[in-house]
Amino acid sequence: MKYNFLFNVILLIFVVTSCNHKKPFNQPVLITAAYDTIIQVDSKVMMEANHLIYGVNVLDTLDFSLKKDNNQDNVTNANQGFKNDSLIVYVDVNNANFHTHEINISELSPPPPPSFSIPESQEYNQVYRDSVFLEVMEKNKIKNKRRLKKHYNTLPVFIYNQSDNNRVIVPSVINGELYLIVEALDKNNQWKPIEYNKVPRRICISDFEYYQLKPKHVMVTSILKYSGDYKTKMRVKVLNDQKLYYSNPFNGSINYSQFDTIQAVNDMNTWFSDTTNQTHSFKKKLIFLDF
């Protein structure tokens, strides 16, 4: 009888623990890209948010070595008629060996042809221009290959559409990726940002497109897996069309100084201090997604 009781207690603990770690949806298989170096970030200061979208409308598998393809199924020109709810943000902390590059694929395009003051009408000059351009392209190709193989220890983040219809995700006007930062619990048990968005004084928007997330599909991004001397709970904060989403809390380590506001944030607060100006007020909120 005594052993049966102990067995039932152990079984109950196992069931409760399993339920607590149950994933909210079926996650795709992530195939990491080739690398030369993996960097572990041990930052002493608040970091600028840089969370790239590695895949949109992923269902079963995502190969990180492939260029993301924003075809018409992935984007729409307007968010009218599309809802922005029914999203789940989930951080997979069990993928211990995960790593990603932090370079936007769009940054790897070749540079424009160099400009010269010499008239282009002369055939020799045109040949020279072409040769210089090809040389620059070749050097950049080599440089970009090296950059793509410089990886960071990261955690995969999934944004899942749990509804039966398409949902719209509004990309950041800052960099075209996501409005996403990482927060952590401080010693007063308050959620505080350890990342910030670098909001420029001027934002130019042209040909703006929205991500269109299919039912039961995911968008895949990542966050840095920080290290430090302060163990705490962490979470991801996502802004979508002025609607906030929070991920599952997870255990992590940071340096406590990451809570400190850095000069770059103070400068932006000064630039956008006139909160009676609607544009300035909006930009100030974007720094920490305070909506």
N, C-alpha and C positions, 0 to 999 in steps of 0.2 A: 504493500500500500504506500509506504514511504517513497519507494523508488518511482511508483506511478505518479505520485504527486510532483516529485522533482522533474520528472519527464514532461509533465503537462506545463509546468512553469517555464521550462526551457523552450518548449514548443511555442508557448504564447509569446515569449520574448522574441523568438525568431520571426513569428508572423508579424508582430507589430513593427519590428525593425525592417522587415522586407517591405511592408506597406509604406513606411516612411521614405524608403528609397525608390519607390516605384516611379518609373519614368512616365510622364504624362502623355507620351505618344511614341510611336515607333521611330527611332532615330535612323537616319541614313548612315551607311558605312562611309567613313572619311579616309581617303587615301592621300597621305601626305606626300609632298613633292620632294625631289632630291635636294640635298643640302651639303654644304661644306662646314658650316659653323652653326651651332645653336647657342644663343646668348640667354643667360638668365638675368633678368632685370632686377637689380637691387637699388632702387631709386631712393634718394634722400629728399627729393622734392616732388611736389605735385606735377603730374605728367600731363602733357597735351593729349587729348583723345585722338586716336587714329585707328578707327575700326573699319576695316575694309569688308566689302561684301564679296565673298568668294563664290557664292552660288545662289541663284534665285530659282524657285520652283523645283527644289531638289526633292526626290521621292525615295530612291533606294541607295544611290551611291554618288559621292562627289569626289572627283579626282582633282586635287589642288594643283597639279602640274598643267592642267588645261586652262586656257584663257576663258574667262566667263563670257557668255554670249547673251546679251540683252536683246533677244529677238522680240517680235511683236507680242508673243505670248507672255513676255515678262514685263512689258511696260505699256502704259497708256498715256495719252496726251492730256487727259483731264481727270480729276478725281470726282467730278460731279456724278452722282448716281452710285458711287462706290462707297461702301461702309469701311470704317477703319477699326472696328471692334473685333471681338472674338479671336484675339491673338494671345498666344502664350510665349513668354520669353523664358528660355531654359538654358542654364549653364551646366555643361557636362563636366563634372569634376573628376569623374572616374577614368577619363582618358589621359592617363599620366604621361604618356609619351608623345603627346600632341605638340606640334610646332608649326609655325607658319611664317612666311615672309611678310614684311610690313610695307610692301611697295605696291601701289596701285598699278594694275596692268596698263591703264591708259597713260601712265607716265613714261612707259617704255617705247612710245612711238618715236620715230626718228625726228631730229630737229629740222626746222625749215632751212632751205638753202641759204648759205651765207650771202650777205649783201655786199656788193662792191661798188665803188664810185666809178669804175671803168665802164664805158658804154657796152651794153650787152650785144650791140649789133655786130661787133667784130667776132668772127668765128673763133679765133684763138682764145679770146676771153671767155666765150661760152664753154669751150672745152675745159679751160682752166677751172671755171666755176663748177662744172660737173665733176671734175676729178677731186676737187676739195670737198665737195658735198659727199661723194662716195667714201672718201677717207674718213670724214666725220661720222658717217653712218656706221662704218665698219668698227671704228673705235667705240662708239656707243653700244653697238651690239655686244661686244666683248664685255664692256662695263656692266651692261644690264644683266648679262648672264651671271656675272659674279654677284650682283646685288640680289638677284632672285634666289641665290643659294645661301644667303645670309639670313638665318631664321632666328626666331625668338621662341622661348617656352611660352606657350599660350594655352588658353582653355577655349574649346569650341562653344559658341553661343548659337542657339537655334531660335528662330522666330517662326512659330507654327500657326497656321491658319486652321483653327478647329471647327470653323463653320462649313456649311455646304455650298457656299458661294464665294466668288472672288472677293478679296479684300485688298484695299489700296494701302501702300506704305509710302509715305512722303519722304523723299530723300533730302538730305541736308543741303541747304543753299550754300553752305560753307565749302563743302568738298564733293557733293554729289553722292556721298555714301550714306551714313546713318547718323541720326541724333542719338548718341549713346555715350554714357560715361559710367565709370565704376564708382560705387560708394562703399564705405565701410563704417562699422560701429566704433565710435570713440570711447574713451574711458567713462563718459557719462551715459553710455548706451544710446547715443544719438547717431542717426545716419548722417554722415558727412561725406562730401565729395573728395576723392583723392585724384580726380582727373578733371580737366576743364576743356571747353571748346574755345579755340582761338578764333574769335569773331572779328573779321576785318571791318574797318570803318565803312568801306564801300563794298557792296555785293552786287555783282552783275549777273542777271538771270536771263538766259536765252534758251529757247527750245527746251523748256522744262518738261521733264517726263516723270511720271510716277511709277513706282514698282507695283506690279499687279501679281498678288500672291494667290495661287489656285487653292481650292479646298483640299485640306489634309496634306498640303505640301509645306516645305520649310524654306526659309532664307537662312543662309549660313554666314556667320561672321566669327570674330574671335576677340578675346581680351588678353592682355598680358597677364601671365602668371607671376605676380610679384613675389619677391622674397624680402624678409626683414626680421627685426627682432620683436615685433608686436603681432601676436596672434589674435585674430578677431574674426567676426562674421563679415562677409562681403556680399554685394549684390550688384546687378546690372540695372541701370535706369535708362529706359528708352522713351523717346518722345516721338509720337506719330500723329501729325495733324493736330497738335496741341492737346493730345490725349496721352497721359503717362502710363507706362507699363513697367513693372518691376519683376525681376527674375526671382527664382528660388534663392534664398540665402545659402551661402556655402562658406566653409572654413577656409581661411587664407592667412597669409603673413605679409605685413607691410612694415615700413618704418614710420613711426608716429609723426615724423616731420612732414610726411606726405599730406597731412591735414592742413598744414600751414599755407596760407595764401601767398602766392609768389608775385613778383613784380609785374609780370605780364598780365595777370588778372587785375591787379591794382590799376594798371594803365587803362585796361578796357573799362573798368568801372568809372574811371575819370572821363573817358571819351563819351560814354553813354550815360552820364550822370543826370542829364536832362530827361527825367522820366515822363515829363509832360509831353515830350515828343514821342509819338506813337512808335515810330521806327526805332528810336533809341531805346525805348522801353522794351521792345521786342528783342532787340539785339542783346540787351543786358540779361534778359531771361535765358537766352541761349547759352550763356557762359556755363551755367550749371544745370540747365534745363529746369529752371524754376517756374513751372507753369501750374 
